[in-house]
Amino acid sequence: MKERTFFRLAMWDNDYWPVLNDCKRAKLTGWQKQRPDRDEILSWDRSAYLSTGMKIDGDLAVIEADIRDKALINALIDALDRRYPELFVHGLVRHAGGVKQAWFMRTKEPFQKICTRKWTRGDPDNPKAEPQHVECFSSRTTRQFGVNGPHTREGNKIISSYRFVDDASPATIPRTALPVLPKAAFAAACNLFEELARDAGLSVIKRTGNGNGEGKRVVYDLTDDMVFESDHGTYRGLEELAEACVVAEHEGYQLRVASSFLGYGTNASKCIVGYSKGGRYVFIHDFETELTHKPANRAASTIAKFLEQLKRGSVNG
């Protein structure tokens, strides 16, 4: 039996969900829903795929520090260690080449995704600018992360492999031994990185539109599966947000929400919510990025309307 099969069986015994991978990519159809049993894992011993992933399920969570600057990631580790020392004492610390790391633990309140903006050192408008950011994932989204075997390769040559600090990996540490952090810890990790990146002189790579060209200040990305957080409550989906916006108008205040619906940010006053009575849809303006977010399902109708005007000759060339 191959060494990678021993690893997969050991992590299965420790109550983790193994995934058959080719480097970062899961290779089996249905891996998102079909948890393998011991016999299936044993059958992977004959597979040519050398890597193993771990599904983030149940109470598992991960902080992925996609940071290339060694001083910056060390500063983030120090800042987090002061607030949540159990993270690095009892959590799993994974390396995958370079200085980037991923930290695995459990969480009291599973979530989808919490992340920072993308920062870079140098010109943020350079299309080749290398982004640095932090992303946090839990079981409310479907993700798996490589934990054993090759991380990257060129042909048959392995460039880098997954490894864990002090050999504390899913194959050696039971799931129940991982620290349990509150959801606030993941928001704190993102906020700390934003502060450190700014203080280190990095610049934000700003989103430039809806994919139809640069310079657009409106993006069509609001969907019904988003959750919106304000000082007045939490609203699930665009209908609840629209209702809250109308209520706020009747009560004499403007509804504001955090940019957490985009996956980052906890400041509940940064984005202002509006309601288009003519179009009967809710929209959000982010004062930091100066982008206005509208429902994704309105993008197609906007294009269709423009084409119709073009046919009628009402649009100047």
Protein Blocks (a to p, Z undefined) as FASTA:
>chain_A
ZZklmmmmmmmmnopacdddehjbcfbghklmmccdfklmmmmmmpmbfbdcdddehjbc
cddddbfblklmmmmmmmmmmmmmmlmmmmccddeehjbdcdddddfbdcfbdcddddde
djfklmkbccdddddddfkbccdddfedjfbdehjbcfbdcddehhiafklmcfklpccd
dfklmmmmmmmmmmmmmmnopacdddfbeoiaghiabdcfbcfkbccddfkbccedjklm
mmmmmmmmmnopacdddfklnopajbfklbccdddfklopaddddfklopacddfklmmm
mmmmmmmmmmnopacZZ
